[in-house]
Amino acid sequence: MSNIFLVGTHWGDEGKGKIVDVLSDRADACIRFQGGHNAGHTLVINGVTTILHLIPSGILRDNCKSIIGNGVVVSLSALNQEIESLKKSGIKIDTKLFISKNCHIILPTHVALDVAREQALAEKSIGTTGRGIGPTYEDKVSRRGIRLVDFESNIFESKSSDLMSYHNFILDKYYHQNKIDIEKAVNEMRVEYEKVKDLVSDTTHLVNELSSNSNCIFEGAQGTMLDVDHGTYPYVTSSNTTLAGLLSGSGLNVSNLDYSLGIVKAYTTRVGHGPFPSELNNEIGRNIAKWGGEKGATTGRDRRCGWLDCKILKESVELNRINGLALTKLDVLDNLDKIKICIDYGDINYQTMSTPNVKYIEMNGWESPTVGINNFNDLPLNAKKYIEKIEEICETKIAIISTGPDRRQVISRDDIFAK
């Protein structure tokens, strides 16, 4: 049996949702361990697109349990909307979805604070999704957060009211924004909780039981460079997106982890503000964005596009103990006659966001369609050279290659579950 950790190698949007879906065909469980509904994982099955925000991508498989681990922050309204959408599509939920009782919940005041802060910062903002993720993690670290288990206590109303009163004070006195109606918010959260309470349990024991006896996939949100400790701080998310976050956010016994799979896009993208050394502010960048459909699955914001950053890729391999890579969106580069790979640059200047000494390798493009190819030997010669050059630079094998959005459009070069 094998337990596989999937992690984005850059700033998220690498295509983790599709790779999880492909691998979940042989998995007994898929576990999400951090982030909230600020993440968006897009899956295309028989031409039908499904976007998941909180629920693990394995939910689309009938025999795969889906677990939302303790490291995830949960918007009850967003969770219920996602559940209802899946049910309308004929997806079974009740016997497959498990939610940790220790998940912290996102309060309406968390959302209001998130939006107010971004507005106050204006041009100096971080570029958050405004979904209340950061303020919820702040209260978690400050030991005043509200967890799902608190709904079963007789002090939920008073505890959540006290916290929202504190938030309202900040909203009113500091940000000069409207207060949230606390009584209404508490009542609405109670109604939303009642819809999912039968799915809430102590998932830590379940995670370790499953990981000891079956194939499990651990699915991160965002990417390595958005990790609050190891990313491009302060332009990061509020949780640990890396290997350390997997352990704390799921309760997995580290000895049960067998394989780390890094998900890397054939080019690099970023949503929101922050440094991006290999960014292409030209027609090539705009074309890549158009060909790749580069809009955020959660926010709809345009993604910034650039050449593949292999300096970051090498750092991600080391930080996450990556054993193999899954290369996605190779087909997006089919039309280019020349393709560059970023291999190094000087220190990032966080005041100007500049990196003065960006170094590239230039390679010939393949100018031939790769969409839907399922065998590595059938790829154009220059596409194979591009893949092999990435492997050489980061000293890691590319085990999976995605050649289109559908779960069938994939090249598997290794049996990861056999590792």
Secondary structure, DSSP 8 states (H G I E B T S, - for coil): --EEEEEESSSS-SSHHHHHHHHGGG-SEEEE-SB-TT--EEEEETTEEEEESSS-GGGGSTT-EEEE-TTBEE-HHHHHHHHHHHHHTT---TTTEEEETT-EE--HHHHHHHHHHHHHHGGG-----SSSHHHHHHHHHTT---BGGGGGSTTHHHHHHHHHHHHHHHHHHTS------HHHHHHHHHHHHHHHGGGEE-HHHHHHHHHHHS-EEEE--S-GGG-TTTSSTTSS-SS--SHHHHHHHH---GGG--EEEEEEESSEEE-SSS--TTB--SHHHHHHHHHTT-B-TTT--B-EEESEEHHHHHHHHHHTT--EEEEE-GGGGTT-SEEEEEEE----BTTTTB-TT-EEEEEE---S--TT---GGGS-HHHHHHHHHHHHHHT--EEEEE-SSBTTSEEE-S-GGG-
